[in-house]
Amino acid sequence: MKKLTWIILGAALLNTTCAQMPPEMQLIRAAADALGGVGPVQAVKALTIEGEGDAPNLGQNITPESELPNWKVTQFKRVIDLANGRMRTEQRREAQFLFANATVQQQVAGIDGDVAYNVGQNGMPVRAPETAVKDRRIEMLHHPLTIVRAAVSPSSKVGNLRQEDTLQLIDITTEGQTFTLAINSMTKLPARVTSMTYNPNLGDVAIETSFSNYENVNGVNLPKRLTTMIDKYPQFDLSVTKNTLDGDTASLVAPDSVKSAAPPQAPPINVTVEEVGKGIWWLAGSGNHRSILFEFDDHLTLFEVPLNEARSKAVIDKARTVRPEKPLTYAIVSHHHFDHSGGLRVAVAEGLTIITYKDNVEFFKELVGRKHSIVQDALAKNPRPLKIEPVDDELTLKDRSMEVHLYHVKDNPREGTNLFAYVPRDRMLVQADLYDSTWTQHPWADNFRWNLEYRKLRVEKDVPVHGEIQSYADVLKTIQATQKITDH
């Protein structure tokens, strides 16, 4: 009888304790119970996730509205050491789209406390930039087990409980980052977790990972499907084939050579100037993103503001020194791919009028109008309206000093909104992503050549955004050589 009394009293005390909890903590405790209980959740030392899925390639679709090209992830393995703050992700992915370089890639990325690292194709680990530490810590917490463990920790802050349809939402602040956890009102299982981050092209974006198809693994419920979005764009849809608790974590320790190395810093941006024709300069230097400057009677026009704000700002500054007596007024943006429109916002901030293919206009308006508050870029600091001139099929820029023809690339299987330039005086081609002397293969070479023939252009020199300047004869030789290699 005494034993039964103590059981009833203990249950009453537990209920009283739960009732005294703030509603936010009651919900977190309910989510922990749905996963298997606070004790079992906190007792997990390591989590291994294996599977396969789809990883769309953000910012590289054929047109701004079309589906993203997809990497098929055929092997995925992530091991998380929850006790020591370590994680290692290994994946093998295969391009499901036309690609000019390796279509099968093996990627390895890890984090050990405050040290992030990558493992190259040669098997050598190298330290990753400091920004990777924050990104991978956030990625580690985009899982129901890890975020609920973090939420029950005394060092975390929970609040802002609210209802959204069949979900209860609660904010969790841990390690200086706020996450919004959505919990199913009926099952109390975590349905998704969301956090904010910064993307140089898209600005402030939500990273949202949804969880479904839970299974019980040694008393703990874990999802067998994880779907991650960046803003409105799919990032990764993982089908889990195996969840394992408390597996081996020895491989997660960063090598001493990585720990002792200083985090890599962004290399200085070097912009070189090479005159490639009368009134035409190739702005190259560090990296493999170049720009081309054209001199007209009373102004300068830049072809391409590529890669990112830092590169494009350096290019714009350099361009203004080439003919300082003439204003730089226009920037031709060849197409919408993120590595080619990465300087769009700084070009607008610098007062340049954008020339681009008509189907890029609405997307560029969206990019210019997006919020950049997590990191204030040049346009956020110096807001200016977008001045844009659309090109339909072709446009001629001409005065006494210069004549440049702009053409839309037709029927290309990868480039739906691309413009290339042709200078008839020099029989010079200026292009981005149609050909690159460094590519290992040229899968749309036939379309590249066809476009030049369709426009009846007599090309003698290729002055590219990517790769090296070549005669058109050498371009054809390079294409033929790589095609022979891939044929074998």
DOFI-247176 format. One record per residue (C-alpha): x negated, z negated, y negated. Coordinates in pm, whole numbers. Last residue first. Layout:
BEGIN
+--------+--------+--------+
|      X |      Z |      Y |
+--------+--------+--------+
|      X |      Z |      Y |
...
+--------+--------+--------+
% end
This chain:
BEGIN
+--------+--------+--------+
|      X |      Z |      Y |
+--------+--------+--------+
|  -3701 |   7577 |   -727 |
|  -3442 |   7703 |   -975 |
|  -3529 |   7406 |  -1199 |
|  -3891 |   7521 |  -1227 |
|  -3797 |   7884 |  -1288 |
|  -3553 |   7774 |  -1557 |
|  -3827 |   7570 |  -1721 |
|  -4056 |   7874 |  -1746 |
|  -3779 |   8105 |  -1871 |
|  -3683 |   7863 |  -2147 |
|  -4043 |   7821 |  -2254 |
|  -4099 |   8198 |  -2258 |
|  -3784 |   8251 |  -2465 |
|  -3898 |   7996 |  -2722 |
|  -4243 |   8157 |  -2724 |
|  -4089 |   8491 |  -2824 |
|  -3883 |   8311 |  -3088 |
|  -4204 |   8190 |  -3244 |
|  -4235 |   7817 |  -3224 |
|  -4197 |   7508 |  -3443 |
|  -4205 |   7195 |  -3231 |
|  -3934 |   6977 |  -3083 |
|  -3608 |   6850 |  -3227 |
|  -3470 |   6943 |  -3571 |
|  -3598 |   7294 |  -3513 |
|  -3781 |   7570 |  -3705 |
|  -3754 |   7869 |  -3468 |
|  -3936 |   8182 |  -3587 |
|  -3877 |   8555 |  -3530 |
|  -3499 |   8575 |  -3515 |
|  -3318 |   8904 |  -3568 |
|  -2957 |   8790 |  -3595 |
|  -2664 |   9000 |  -3476 |
|  -2425 |   8701 |  -3499 |
|  -2320 |   8757 |  -3138 |
|  -2684 |   8804 |  -3038 |
|  -2781 |   8469 |  -3185 |
|  -2483 |   8302 |  -3022 |
|  -2566 |   8467 |  -2687 |
|  -2919 |   8327 |  -2690 |
|  -2796 |   7970 |  -2728 |
|  -2515 |   8029 |  -2479 |
|  -2765 |   8146 |  -2218 |
|  -2990 |   7848 |  -2293 |
|  -2712 |   7598 |  -2221 |
|  -2882 |   7426 |  -1926 |
|  -3229 |   7418 |  -2086 |
|  -3450 |   7197 |  -1868 |
|  -3737 |   6952 |  -1915 |
|  -3680 |   6944 |  -2288 |
|  -3987 |   6918 |  -2513 |
|  -3955 |   7264 |  -2672 |
|  -3605 |   7176 |  -2791 |
|  -3320 |   7429 |  -2801 |
|  -2959 |   7425 |  -2914 |
|  -2971 |   7057 |  -3006 |
|  -3039 |   7115 |  -3376 |
|  -3110 |   7450 |  -3539 |
|  -3299 |   7633 |  -3813 |
|  -3368 |   7999 |  -3727 |
|  -3601 |   8203 |  -3946 |
|  -3594 |   8578 |  -3991 |
|  -3798 |   8503 |  -4304 |
|  -3576 |   8684 |  -4556 |
|  -3272 |   8643 |  -4329 |
|  -3281 |   8261 |  -4335 |
|  -3052 |   8142 |  -4054 |
|  -2887 |   7804 |  -4018 |
|  -2711 |   7633 |  -3726 |
|  -2382 |   7447 |  -3729 |
|  -2254 |   7237 |  -3438 |
|  -1898 |   7117 |  -3384 |
|  -1843 |   7188 |  -3013 |
|  -2195 |   7134 |  -2881 |
|  -2203 |   7062 |  -2506 |
|  -2052 |   7363 |  -2328 |
|  -2123 |   7594 |  -2626 |
|  -1835 |   7829 |  -2692 |
|  -1938 |   7920 |  -3046 |
|  -2204 |   7757 |  -3263 |
|  -2071 |   7764 |  -3620 |
|  -2291 |   7962 |  -3853 |
|  -2467 |   7877 |  -4180 |
|  -2647 |   8154 |  -4368 |
|  -2923 |   8059 |  -4610 |
|  -3036 |   8272 |  -4905 |
|  -3287 |   8132 |  -5150 |
|  -3441 |   8188 |  -5491 |
|  -3200 |   8429 |  -5663 |
|  -2893 |   8243 |  -5533 |
|  -2731 |   8202 |  -5193 |
|  -2562 |   7958 |  -4959 |
|  -2362 |   8165 |  -4710 |
|  -2092 |   8004 |  -4496 |
|  -1973 |   8074 |  -4144 |
|  -1693 |   7999 |  -3899 |
|  -1511 |   7731 |  -4097 |
|  -1751 |   7522 |  -4303 |
|  -1623 |   7208 |  -4471 |
|  -1754 |   7080 |  -4806 |
|  -1770 |   6702 |  -4837 |
|  -1799 |   6450 |  -5118 |
|  -1746 |   6103 |  -4972 |
|  -1678 |   5841 |  -5234 |
|  -1950 |   5594 |  -5329 |
|  -2010 |   5231 |  -5236 |
|  -2360 |   5096 |  -5309 |
|  -2417 |   4788 |  -5094 |
|  -2179 |   4901 |  -4820 |
|  -2321 |   5251 |  -4853 |
|  -2679 |   5133 |  -4806 |
|  -2599 |   4920 |  -4501 |
|  -2459 |   4569 |  -4500 |
|  -2499 |   4423 |  -4153 |
|  -2209 |   4213 |  -4027 |
|  -2012 |   4356 |  -4321 |
|  -2011 |   4730 |  -4251 |
|  -1642 |   4828 |  -4260 |
|  -1557 |   5190 |  -4184 |
|  -1465 |   5439 |  -4456 |
|  -1774 |   5660 |  -4428 |
|  -1735 |   5684 |  -4052 |
|  -1363 |   5766 |  -4081 |
|  -1423 |   6037 |  -4340 |
|  -1694 |   6174 |  -4111 |
|  -1440 |   6193 |  -3829 |
|  -1190 |   6372 |  -4050 |
|  -1452 |   6626 |  -4163 |
|  -1627 |   6698 |  -3832 |
|  -1383 |   6972 |  -3728 |
|  -1462 |   7166 |  -4046 |
|  -1830 |   7211 |  -3968 |
|  -2059 |   7032 |  -4211 |
|  -2178 |   7026 |  -4572 |
|  -2210 |   6678 |  -4724 |
|  -2252 |   6630 |  -5100 |
|  -2534 |   6390 |  -5176 |
|  -2487 |   6085 |  -5399 |
|  -2750 |   5863 |  -5240 |
|  -2478 |   5642 |  -5091 |
|  -2330 |   5955 |  -4930 |
|  -2668 |   6036 |  -4775 |
|  -2698 |   5672 |  -4666 |
|  -2364 |   5701 |  -4488 |
|  -2445 |   6025 |  -4309 |
|  -2789 |   5919 |  -4187 |
|  -2683 |   5859 |  -3826 |
|  -2493 |   6189 |  -3820 |
|  -2755 |   6361 |  -3605 |
|  -2835 |   6076 |  -3364 |
|  -2464 |   5990 |  -3353 |
|  -2350 |   6335 |  -3248 |
|  -2126 |   6474 |  -3525 |
|  -2291 |   6808 |  -3594 |
|  -2536 |   6996 |  -3815 |
|  -2511 |   6768 |  -4117 |
|  -2608 |   6979 |  -4420 |
|  -2710 |   6753 |  -4706 |
|  -2659 |   6869 |  -5063 |
|  -2770 |   6763 |  -5415 |
|  -3144 |   6703 |  -5421 |
|  -3225 |   6742 |  -5787 |
|  -3498 |   6979 |  -5907 |
|  -3797 |   6869 |  -6119 |
|  -3924 |   6653 |  -5832 |
|  -3988 |   6956 |  -5610 |
|  -4144 |   6802 |  -5298 |
|  -4099 |   6443 |  -5418 |
|  -3721 |   6441 |  -5377 |
|  -3759 |   6548 |  -5015 |
|  -3973 |   6241 |  -4945 |
|  -3704 |   6002 |  -5067 |
|  -3437 |   6185 |  -4868 |
|  -3655 |   6179 |  -4555 |
|  -3729 |   5806 |  -4594 |
|  -3359 |   5736 |  -4643 |
|  -3280 |   5946 |  -4335 |
|  -3523 |   5759 |  -4111 |
|  -3409 |   5414 |  -4226 |
|  -3039 |   5499 |  -4218 |
|  -3038 |   5630 |  -3865 |
|  -3114 |   5929 |  -3639 |
|  -3079 |   6229 |  -3864 |
|  -3000 |   6344 |  -4217 |
|  -2999 |   6716 |  -4134 |
|  -3063 |   7031 |  -4341 |
|  -3148 |   6923 |  -4694 |
|  -3054 |   7125 |  -5001 |
|  -3255 |   7129 |  -5324 |
|  -3133 |   7225 |  -5673 |
|  -3167 |   7461 |  -5968 |
|  -3281 |   7795 |  -5832 |
|  -3264 |   7699 |  -5462 |
|  -3523 |   7517 |  -5253 |
|  -3442 |   7445 |  -4888 |
|  -3558 |   7132 |  -4702 |
|  -3557 |   7103 |  -4323 |
|  -3519 |   6776 |  -4133 |
|  -3693 |   6643 |  -3822 |
|  -3596 |   6403 |  -3545 |
|  -3857 |   6373 |  -3269 |
|  -4036 |   6059 |  -3382 |
|  -4296 |   6011 |  -3653 |
|  -4374 |   6304 |  -3883 |
|  -4139 |   6594 |  -3960 |
|  -4000 |   6730 |  -4285 |
|  -4022 |   7108 |  -4244 |
|  -4031 |   7275 |  -4587 |
|  -3871 |   7593 |  -4717 |
|  -3923 |   7731 |  -5070 |
|  -4139 |   8019 |  -4947 |
|  -4166 |   7963 |  -4574 |
|  -4284 |   7695 |  -4333 |
|  -4423 |   7446 |  -4585 |
|  -4510 |   7132 |  -4395 |
|  -4417 |   6786 |  -4525 |
|  -4479 |   6472 |  -4323 |
|  -4245 |   6174 |  -4303 |
|  -4388 |   5858 |  -4145 |
|  -4158 |   5570 |  -4069 |
|  -4347 |   5255 |  -3981 |
|  -4292 |   5141 |  -3624 |
|  -4001 |   4904 |  -3557 |
|  -4151 |   4581 |  -3429 |
|  -4213 |   4496 |  -3067 |
|  -4174 |   4130 |  -2970 |
|  -4521 |   3979 |  -2930 |
|  -4659 |   3974 |  -2578 |
|  -4726 |   3641 |  -2406 |
|  -4385 |   3633 |  -2238 |
|  -4419 |   3991 |  -2117 |
|  -4762 |   3947 |  -1962 |
|  -4644 |   3619 |  -1809 |
|  -4374 |   3806 |  -1618 |
|  -4012 |   3723 |  -1708 |
|  -3841 |   3508 |  -1444 |
|  -3535 |   3688 |  -1307 |
|  -3700 |   3786 |   -978 |
|  -3681 |   3428 |   -852 |
|  -3301 |   3418 |   -883 |
|  -3197 |   3419 |   -516 |
|  -2824 |   3381 |   -459 |
|  -2604 |   3097 |   -579 |
|  -2271 |   3283 |   -571 |
|  -2225 |   3644 |   -460 |
|  -1970 |   3900 |   -579 |
|  -1965 |   4231 |   -392 |
|  -1812 |   4574 |   -438 |
|  -1737 |   4528 |   -804 |
|  -1578 |   4830 |   -973 |
|  -1733 |   4853 |  -1318 |
|  -1580 |   5049 |  -1607 |
|  -1836 |   5068 |  -1885 |
|  -1835 |   5170 |  -2251 |
|  -1488 |   5306 |  -2328 |
|  -1436 |   5381 |  -2700 |
|  -1171 |   5225 |  -2922 |
|  -1406 |   4953 |  -3057 |
|  -1669 |   4931 |  -2787 |
|  -1476 |   4887 |  -2461 |
|  -1572 |   4711 |  -2138 |
|  -1385 |   4716 |  -1808 |
|  -1469 |   4462 |  -1538 |
|  -1315 |   4496 |  -1193 |
|  -1367 |   4271 |   -893 |
|  -1297 |   3956 |  -1092 |
|  -1407 |   3613 |   -964 |
|  -1209 |   3317 |   -828 |
|  -1429 |   3030 |   -707 |
|  -1373 |   2855 |   -372 |
|  -1656 |   3023 |   -185 |
|  -1565 |   3361 |   -332 |
|  -1195 |   3409 |   -404 |
|  -1101 |   3751 |   -538 |
|   -967 |   3861 |   -877 |
|   -841 |   4215 |   -934 |
|   -877 |   4212 |  -1312 |
|  -1104 |   4131 |  -1603 |
|  -1120 |   4298 |  -1947 |
|  -1436 |   4320 |  -2159 |
|  -1402 |   4378 |  -2533 |
|  -1684 |   4451 |  -2776 |
|  -1533 |   4463 |  -3123 |
|  -1708 |   4672 |  -3384 |
|  -1839 |   4618 |  -3738 |
|  -2021 |   4936 |  -3843 |
|  -1945 |   5254 |  -3647 |
|  -2274 |   5439 |  -3696 |
|  -2516 |   5144 |  -3716 |
|  -2318 |   4944 |  -3457 |
|  -2275 |   4576 |  -3529 |
|  -2120 |   4309 |  -3309 |
|  -1794 |   4123 |  -3268 |
|  -1685 |   3947 |  -2952 |
|  -1393 |   3987 |  -2712 |
|  -1314 |   3832 |  -2374 |
|  -1045 |   3951 |  -2137 |
|   -781 |   3839 |  -1886 |
|   -904 |   3487 |  -1804 |
|   -679 |   3340 |  -1533 |
|   -409 |   3101 |  -1651 |
|   -173 |   3261 |  -1394 |
|    136 |   3267 |  -1616 |
|      2 |   3268 |  -1973 |
|   -285 |   3503 |  -1883 |
|   -586 |   3392 |  -2087 |
|   -750 |   3587 |  -2369 |
|  -1090 |   3452 |  -2478 |
|  -1208 |   3532 |  -2829 |
|  -1582 |   3490 |  -2865 |
|  -1772 |   3350 |  -3162 |
|  -2152 |   3354 |  -3170 |
|  -2386 |   3078 |  -3293 |
|  -2490 |   2978 |  -2942 |
|  -2127 |   2900 |  -2864 |
|  -1808 |   2944 |  -3062 |
|  -1493 |   2986 |  -2854 |
|  -1175 |   3125 |  -3006 |
|   -849 |   3101 |  -2813 |
|   -586 |   3355 |  -2719 |
|   -286 |   3299 |  -2492 |
|   -161 |   3617 |  -2331 |
|    185 |   3740 |  -2232 |
|    259 |   3884 |  -2579 |
|    -16 |   3752 |  -2804 |
|     -2 |   3372 |  -2850 |
|   -240 |   3156 |  -3053 |
|   -501 |   2882 |  -3023 |
|   -741 |   2886 |  -3318 |
|   -996 |   2647 |  -3166 |
|  -1291 |   2587 |  -2938 |
|  -1639 |   2466 |  -3033 |
|  -1927 |   2461 |  -2788 |
|  -2196 |   2193 |  -2752 |
|  -1970 |   1977 |  -2535 |
|  -1966 |   2255 |  -2271 |
|  -1616 |   2338 |  -2145 |
|  -1619 |   2669 |  -2336 |
|  -1960 |   2776 |  -2204 |
|  -1847 |   2737 |  -1845 |
|  -1533 |   2933 |  -1935 |
|  -1747 |   3211 |  -2086 |
|  -1983 |   3228 |  -1787 |
|  -1719 |   3239 |  -1514 |
|  -1485 |   3475 |  -1700 |
|  -1757 |   3733 |  -1776 |
|  -1865 |   3868 |  -2114 |
|  -2098 |   3571 |  -2166 |
|  -2403 |   3749 |  -2025 |
|  -2336 |   4046 |  -2253 |
|  -2353 |   3815 |  -2555 |
|  -2687 |   3679 |  -2435 |
|  -2796 |   4037 |  -2375 |
|  -2715 |   4147 |  -2732 |
|  -2884 |   3844 |  -2886 |
|  -3208 |   3895 |  -2693 |
|  -3200 |   4273 |  -2744 |
|  -3221 |   4225 |  -3121 |
|  -3558 |   4055 |  -3071 |
|  -3707 |   4383 |  -2948 |
|  -3790 |   4432 |  -2577 |
|  -4106 |   4315 |  -2399 |
|  -4249 |   4552 |  -2145 |
|  -4224 |   4550 |  -1766 |
|  -4420 |   4818 |  -1575 |
|  -4239 |   4989 |  -1287 |
|  -4348 |   5339 |  -1390 |
|  -3989 |   5427 |  -1483 |
|  -4003 |   5143 |  -1732 |
|  -3890 |   4781 |  -1688 |
|  -3727 |   4629 |  -1992 |
|  -3770 |   4285 |  -2146 |
|  -3592 |   4015 |  -2343 |
|  -3758 |   3680 |  -2411 |
|  -3570 |   3391 |  -2572 |
|  -3446 |   3249 |  -2242 |
|  -3542 |   3504 |  -1978 |
|  -3363 |   3833 |  -2040 |
|  -3371 |   4146 |  -1830 |
|  -3328 |   4523 |  -1827 |
|  -3385 |   4773 |  -1546 |
|  -3272 |   5136 |  -1561 |
|  -3309 |   5412 |  -1301 |
|  -3209 |   5757 |  -1426 |
|  -3076 |   6073 |  -1265 |
|  -3002 |   6364 |  -1501 |
|  -3356 |   6369 |  -1635 |
|  -3366 |   6587 |  -1949 |
|  -3152 |   6860 |  -2103 |
|  -2815 |   6724 |  -1996 |
|  -2498 |   6901 |  -1893 |
|  -2243 |   6641 |  -1788 |
|  -2183 |   6404 |  -1497 |
|  -2522 |   6243 |  -1558 |
|  -2632 |   6015 |  -1274 |
|  -2695 |   5643 |  -1306 |
|  -2898 |   5389 |  -1113 |
|  -2861 |   5031 |  -1231 |
|  -3053 |   4708 |  -1249 |
|  -2951 |   4413 |  -1465 |
|  -3150 |   4091 |  -1487 |
|  -3026 |   3766 |  -1639 |
|  -3176 |   3431 |  -1731 |
|  -3032 |   3135 |  -1917 |
|  -3187 |   2872 |  -1692 |
|  -2884 |   2708 |  -1526 |
|  -2667 |   3018 |  -1530 |
|  -2917 |   3241 |  -1352 |
|  -2730 |   3572 |  -1376 |
|  -2801 |   3860 |  -1137 |
|  -2662 |   4202 |  -1216 |
|  -2666 |   4490 |   -968 |
|  -2530 |   4839 |  -1015 |
|  -2578 |   5145 |   -796 |
|  -2391 |   5475 |   -837 |
|  -2335 |   5449 |  -1210 |
|  -2179 |   5782 |  -1305 |
|  -2282 |   5862 |  -1660 |
|  -1992 |   6020 |  -1845 |
|  -1944 |   6252 |  -2138 |
|  -1703 |   6099 |  -2388 |
|  -1355 |   6244 |  -2401 |
|  -1276 |   6475 |  -2691 |
|  -1177 |   6373 |  -3044 |
|  -1518 |   6389 |  -3215 |
|  -1600 |   6716 |  -3036 |
|  -1832 |   6778 |  -2740 |
|  -1886 |   6404 |  -2690 |
|  -2222 |   6239 |  -2761 |
|  -2142 |   5934 |  -2974 |
|  -2100 |   5693 |  -2684 |
|  -2207 |   5814 |  -2339 |
|  -1942 |   5692 |  -2096 |
|  -2054 |   5447 |  -1824 |
|  -1851 |   5486 |  -1506 |
|  -1865 |   5262 |  -1203 |
|  -2051 |   5106 |   -916 |
|  -2090 |   4760 |   -767 |
|  -2292 |   4444 |   -735 |
|  -2250 |   4116 |   -926 |
|  -2476 |   3820 |   -849 |
|  -2392 |   3479 |   -995 |
|  -2621 |   3177 |  -1005 |
|  -2607 |   2798 |  -1025 |
|  -2236 |   2742 |   -977 |
|  -2160 |   2369 |  -1003 |
|  -1985 |   2401 |  -1339 |
|  -1718 |   2629 |  -1194 |
|  -1680 |   2412 |   -882 |
|  -1631 |   2098 |  -1095 |
|  -1401 |   2251 |  -1355 |
|  -1170 |   2390 |  -1087 |
|  -1138 |   2713 |   -893 |
|  -1099 |   2990 |  -1150 |
|   -742 |   2881 |  -1221 |
|   -868 |   2526 |  -1276 |
|  -1119 |   2654 |  -1532 |
|   -841 |   2843 |  -1708 |
|   -627 |   2529 |  -1713 |
|   -919 |   2331 |  -1851 |
|   -961 |   2590 |  -2127 |
|   -588 |   2568 |  -2204 |
|   -596 |   2189 |  -2221 |
|   -903 |   2218 |  -2441 |
|   -713 |   2426 |  -2695 |
|   -407 |   2201 |  -2676 |
|   -621 |   1903 |  -2782 |
|   -670 |   1660 |  -2495 |
|   -452 |   1347 |  -2486 |
|   -218 |   1502 |  -2230 |
|   -512 |   1575 |  -2006 |
|   -624 |   1211 |  -2021 |
|   -266 |   1088 |  -1955 |
|   -236 |   1321 |  -1656 |
|   -566 |   1192 |  -1519 |
|   -458 |    829 |  -1576 |
|   -130 |    891 |  -1394 |
|   -311 |   1053 |  -1103 |
|   -545 |    755 |  -1081 |
|   -252 |    510 |  -1091 |
|    -71 |    697 |   -813 |
|   -387 |    702 |   -601 |
|   -456 |    334 |   -674 |
|   -101 |    239 |   -570 |
|   -132 |    440 |   -248 |
|   -451 |    250 |   -159 |
|   -287 |    -88 |   -236 |
|      0 |      0 |      0 |
+--------+--------+--------+
% end
